[in-house]
Amino acid sequence: MRSSSDHFQSMFRFLINVVLILLQLTIIGLIILQFSEDAVYAYWLIEGLAIFVVLNIVYRKKTAAYKISWIIFVLAVPAVGIVLYFIWGRQRVPRKSKKRWDEVNQRTFLKLEQNQAVFDSINDKGIKKQVELVYRLSDLPVWQNTRTEYLKLGEEMHRANLEAIKTAEKFIFLEYFIVTAGKMYDELMAALYEKAAAGVEIRMMVDEMGSLSTLPKDFYKSCAAHHIRSIPYNPLSPSLFKFISFRDHRKMTIVDGRVAITGGINIGDEYINEKVRFGHWKDMALRLEGDAVFSLTTMFINMWDYSTGAVSPLDAFKGTVTPEVGNELVMPFCDGPMNTRNPAVNTYMTLFANARDYIYITTPYLILDTDLTNCILLAARSGVDVRIITPGIPDKKLVYATTRAFYGDLLAEGVRIYEYSPGFVHGKVLVSDDQVAIVGSINMDYRSLTWNYECGTWVSGSQTVLDIKADLLDCIKVSREVCYSDWEKTTFMKKVGQSVLRIMAPLM
């Protein structure tokens, strides 16, 4: 969900853009009115700087859509575009932060090695290639000895969370983007307080921007009073760019390194349909039990140590009880602005490239770059049944309009798009060919695929994959299919507006 603070972020950028564009137009107007020689020289100086910035954009390793958006913006309104590009566009991580991140990685992600016997046991060459790619991109291995359970509603996830917490004996780790007061929060915190009183170590990390307007005012004080270690991820700092742009969008609960619950669900009553905001709230998560939980534990320790400067003994948080299960393959992975290999988008593109029969997706936001769009279109053109489920009732109208702006190209090539009629689908789920599925926090938009810290769990060879397929087909049954003939009826001016939104999408 895009929280009110997330909405504030978008509106903040939008208002800055409007103000600076008006300023640019004012400057141009004054130049025209005065038409002095010095003013003309100043204007051409700005144009020269704009060309220099455009060359810098072209040189950088970014997607074509991202480059085109910034190039158009910088050339159209150079005085504004240059300023905004240096504020928002470069996505540069400070060297000090990158150095600290690399140091933490040395004792977290790079300590996890792929079990060669597990990798060698994979007989399907296509699956083996996917596993090898995700491992190379994210430094996180594939596991067996893990049982997964698909949780198709926030209500199921909340119950699984509480049940797992009740079994805790050593530690509980929680990492969430949004935490909001209400029934879900009260029940969760009551369970945590009880376990903290029994001597269980509890750490909780909350994204500062995501929960800016929702977090209870006494949250950190209450946690400290109950001996729970809690921190804000990326608190407000002089680096406004870093504070607004790099968000921890992950959602996970980890208990004793043995059980983990992760997916798209935050802490808030709308996620469990106790509070109705946009009709029925459809969200998904995954429960893991077994060896693969250690990858999620490593993700948490990595972010905690990076944020606090602590040095946590990773091996001390490894689960010791392994369930007796079959040959299910489970591969949690993560992504973020520090990882230039872009695991999330490259994993998605690989799945589209390897799909043979079908690929079904749910996403609340469908704001695609050129590369991912082309992968989807190539799959559809080759006869793969591509279906995408988006919300029927939007949470933010501007984002919803931007999502719909991407429908035309997809529909024209046979991609089937469904809008979830009962309400708002917030789940980030993908399933393909009865073989592979991903459940995570990753939206199919620029923010998730470029700016945010995200996580997902790739699974193969289990009943979970079939359960996900069945759930998405049930969603389709209650959704309204958007046909290309419907899209063609869109008015000319509305299509012009959609074109503008598509150009501006990477800048939002």
N, C-alpha and C positions, 0 to 999 in steps of 0.2 A: 504494500500500500504506500502511496505517497502521503506522508503525514502532513499536518499543517505546517510543520517546520520545513519539510521538503517542498511544499507549495510556496512557502516564504522564499526559499532558495530560488525557485523558478521565477517568481514575481520580482525578486530583488534584481536578478539579472535582466529581466525584461524592462523594468523601470530605468535601470542604468542605461540600457541600450536606447530607450526612447529619449531620455534626457540628452544623451550625447549626440544622437542623430539630430535633434532639434538645435543643439549647439552648433553642429556642423552646418546645418542649413542657414542658421543665422550668420555664421562667418561668411558663407558663400554669398548671401544676400548683401552683406556689408561690402564685400569686394566688388560686387556688381554695381552697387550704388556709388561707391567712392571711385572705383576703378583707378586707384593710384598705382604707380609703377611698383612701389614697395609691396603693396598688397598682392599684386600679381606674382611677384617674385616669391612671396611667402607661400602662396597657393601652390606654385609649381614645386617648391621645396617639399611641401607635404606630399605632393604626387610622387616625387622622386623617392621619398621615404617609403611610400606605399609600395612602389615597385620593388624596392629592396626587401621589404617584409614578405611580399609575394614570392620572391625567389627563395627566401628562407623557408616558407611554407612548402614549396615544391620540393626542396631538398630533404625535408624531414620524413622519417619513416612513419607515415600515417596513411589511413585509408583514403581512397580517391574521393569519396563523398565528404569526408572531413576537410580535405584540402580544398575542394571546390567551394564549399560553404564559406570558408574563411577568405579565399581569394575573391569571391564575389563581394563579400562584405567589406573587405579592405579597399578594393578598387572603387566600389560604389560610394562609400563614405569614408575616405581615408583618415580624416582626423579622428573619427570615432573608431574605425576598424583597427587602426594601429594600436590605440590605447587598449582596447578590449582584447586584442590578440595577446599583448604582453601581460594582461591581467589573467585572462581565462584560457587562452588558446594553446600555450606552449606545453602545458601539462608537465612542467619540469619539477622533478623531485629534488629538493636541496641535497647537496653532496653529503652533508653531515647525516641527514636522515638515511640516505642510501647506504652509507658506510655502516651505520648502526644496524640497518636491516640485514646487510650481508653478514655481519658478525653474528646476529641472532640465527640466521639461516644455517650457519656452519654447525651449530649445536642443536638444530631442530630438523628441518626438512632434509638436510644433507646427511643426517644420521640414519635416515630410513632407506634401507636398501631393498631392492626387489628380491623376493624369494624366487630363486631360479627354478625350483621344482614346481612352484605354482605357475610361473610363466610357461614353462615347458609343457605343462599339462593341457594347455589350450590347443585344441585340435583345429578349430576353425581359423583359417588364415586371415579372414577379414577381421574377426574379433581380435586376433593377436596383434594385427597392425594398429587397431584402435588403442589397445592397451599400451603398446609400445609408444605411440604418439603422446598419449596423455601423460605417461610417466616422464617422457623427455621434456614436456612442456611445464609440468607442475612439480616434478621431483617427488611425487607421491605414488607409491606402488599399488598394484592390484593384490587383493587378498582373497583367500578362501577361509574356511572355518568361521563363517559369519552368516548369521540368519537375519534376513530383512523382512520387514512388514510394512506394507503400504498403508498410510493413514490418509483417507480421502476427504476428511473434513477437519476443521480446526478443533471441533469438539473431541474428536478421537485423539488428536495430538495432545490436547490439554490433559486428557485422562492418562495417556501414556507417560507424559511428563511427570504427573503426580505419582503414578505407580512406580516409576523408576526412582524418583527421589526417595520414596519410602524405603527402598531396598538399600540405600547408600550406607556404606560402612566407613569409607576412607575420605572420598572427596566428591564434590559436585562443581562442575564448571558450567557457567551460562554466558552466552554471548548473543545479544539481541540489538537490532537496529532501533526498534520502537518499543518503549515500555510505557503503558498507560494505566492509570488507576482504574479500578473496577473489580468485578467479581473474579475474573481470571487472575488478575494481579494479586488480589487478597488471598485467594486459595494457594497460589504459587508461593507467595512470601510466607504464609503460615506454615507450609510444609518445609520451607527452607529454615525458618526460625527453629522449628522443632529439631531438625537435623543438626543445626549449628549448636544447639544446646546439648546435644548428645556427643559433641566433639568432632563432628565431621567437618573437614576443611571445605569452605565454600568460597569461590571466587565468582564475581559477576561483573561483566563488562558491557556497558551500554553506550551506543553511539550518541555523542553529545548533540550533534545537529539533528539526527533523526528523532530524538526525544526532547528536543529543545522546549516545546510547548506542552508536552504530555507527561513528562516524568513528575511524579509526586514531589513536592518541594522538600519533604523530609526524607527522601529516599536514601541518600548517602548517610545521613545521621542515623536513621533507623537500622540500616545495615551494620554500621559500626557498633551500635548499641547491642546488636545481636551477634556480634563477632563474625560478621560476613565481610570479606574483603571485596569492595566494589570500587570501580574506577570508571570515569568517562573516557571513551575513546576519542582522541583528537579534540581536547577541550578548546574553547575559544582562545585565540592567540592573535598577536599582531599580524600573522600571515593569514589575512582574510581569504585569500585564494585557497590555501591548504585547508582551512576550516570548512569552507563551503564545498569544495570540490571532492576531496578524498574522504569518502564515507565508508564506514564498516557496515555493510548491508547484510552480513551473515546472521543466521539464526540457528542456534544449537544449544542443546543441553547434554552434558556428558556426565555419567555417573560411574565412578570407580574404574574408568577405563574399560568398562565391560559393556555398557549400554549407552547409546546416543540417540537423540531425536533431532532431526534437522530437516529443513525445507524452507517454505516461504512464509511461515506463520510467526508473527510477532506476538507480544504480550499486550492484549487489548480485547475488550468485550466484543467488538465487531467481528473478530477472527473466529469466535465461537458462537456467533449469532445470538448473543445475549443483548446486543445493541444493534438495531437495524439502521444502517446508514444508506446503503445503495442496494436494497433488496437482499436476497439471499447471498451470503458471503461464501464463496466456494474456494477453499484453499487446501493445500496438500502438504504432506510431510512423509518422512521415512524413519522408521525405527530400526536401528542396527544393534545387533548383539554379537560380540565376538571380536576377532582379530582386527577387522577393518576400523573399529572404533579408535584404534591408536592413531590413525591418520588425522581424525578430527581432533583428538587430544593434542596432537602436534601442532595443528593449525591454531588452536586456542593458546597454547604455551608460547608459540611464536609471536602472536599478536600481543599477548600479555607482557612478555619480556621486552618486546620492542617499545611498548607504551610506557612501561614502568622503569625500565633499566635493570630489572631483576634478572637473576640467573637461576632459572628453575631446573631442578634435576629431572629431566625428561623421563628417564627410565623408571623413576619412582612412581610415575602415573600410568604405567602400562598395565592393562588388565591381565589377570592370571588365570581366569576361568574361560575355557574355550568350549562353545556348544558343539555337540555332535551333529553336524549337518552334512549335506551333500557337496556337490562341486560348484555351487553358486560363486560367481565372480563378483566382487564388490570393490569399487575403486573411488573413494572420496577424493576430490581434488579442489583446488582453490585458485583464485585469480585476484589480481589487484594492480594498481598503478606501478608498483615496484617491479612487476614481472613483465618484461617487454616481449615475452614469447606468447602472450595472449592465449592462455590455455582454454578459456571459456569459448570464445568465438571460433577458435581453430578446432576444438572438439565438436562443436555444432556443425561446422562446415564439413568435417570428416564424416559425420553421421549422414548428412544429406548426400554426400558423394557416394557413400557405400550402401545406401538404402536400395532395396530391390523391389519390394512390394508396396510398402506403405510407411509413412512417418506422420504421426499425430502430435500436435503441440498445443499446450495452453500457455498463454502469456497475457498479463494485464496490459502490456504496452508493446506495440509492434512498430518499432522505429528502427529501420534497418539501414546498414551501410551497403554500398554497392557490391562488395565481395559476397556478403551473406545472401543478399538478394539474388545474385547470379547463381549461387549454389542451390537455392530453393527452386529457382526457375529451371535449372538444368535437371534437377530431380523430377520435376513435374513434366518437363518435355520428354524425358526418357520413359514415361509411363508409370512412375511412382505415384501412388495415391497420397497426396500431400493435403493434410487438413489442419487448419489453425483455428483455435477457439479463443476469442477475445471477449471482453465484457459486453453485456447487453445494457447495463446501467453504468455509466462512467463515474469515477471518483473525481476526476478533474476534466472539465470540458475541453480545455486547450490541448491537453495530452491526448484525449480521446479523438479530437479532430485531427491531430497529427497522425495517430494510429490509422485512422481511416484514409488518410492521404496516401498511404502505401498500399491500399487494396487494389487499385486499378491494374498495375503491372502484374500482380500475382494472379488475379482473377482471369486476366486475359490469356494466361498460359495454362489454365486448368487447375490452379490451386483452389481448394474449397475453403471458404472462410465462414465461420459460424460465430454469431454473437449470443452469448449465454443469456437467454431470456429471463430466467428467474432473478438475475441481479449481477453481481460483480465477481468475476473469476480472477483471483489473485495468485493462483498456483502457477509455478514455473516448472512444467513437466513436459517431457518428450519421451515417446516410445516408438520403436521401429522394428518391423519384421518379426514380431514375437521373440526377438532376440535380445534387444538392448533397450534400456530406459535410463533417463536421468531425472532425478528429483533434486531441486535445490532452491537457491535464493536468486538465481540469475534471470532477470527479465531480458527479453529480446529487444533491447534498446541501447542507445549509445552510452547512457550513464552506467548501466550494469556491465556492458562489455568493454568499457574503456576506463571509467573513473573509479568505480567502487571496488572495495574488497568483497568478494563473493565466494560462495562455495556450492558445490553440487556433488551428488553421489551417482556414479555410473554403475549400473548393475546389469548382469547378464546371466542367462541360464537358470532362471528361477521362476517360481510361481508369481513373484512380485511383478515381473514384467507383464504377465498376462492379466494380473489384477489391475494394473495401471491402464492397459488397453481397454479392459471392460469398463472402467470408470470413465475414460474419455469418450467412449462410444455412448455411454449413458448421458454424458453432458451434451453430446451432439443431438441426442433425441429431444432434448428440451430447449435446444437453441434454434435461433432463426438463421437460416443460411442466406448469406449475401451473394447474390448472383451478379454476373458481369453486366447483364441487362439493367439491373438496378443502378449500378455504378455509372453506366452510360447516360442515365437520365439526370445525373448531377448537372446543375446549371453551370454555364460558362464561368461566371464570376466565382462560384464556389470552387471550381477546378483551379482557377487562378490562385485563390487563397490556399488551396491544398499544395500547389506548387511552391508557394512561398514557404509554407510550413515545412515542406520536405527539405528545402534549401537551408532553413534555419534550424532544423532538427539537431544537427551535431553541435550547435552552439547553445542548446538549452541546458 
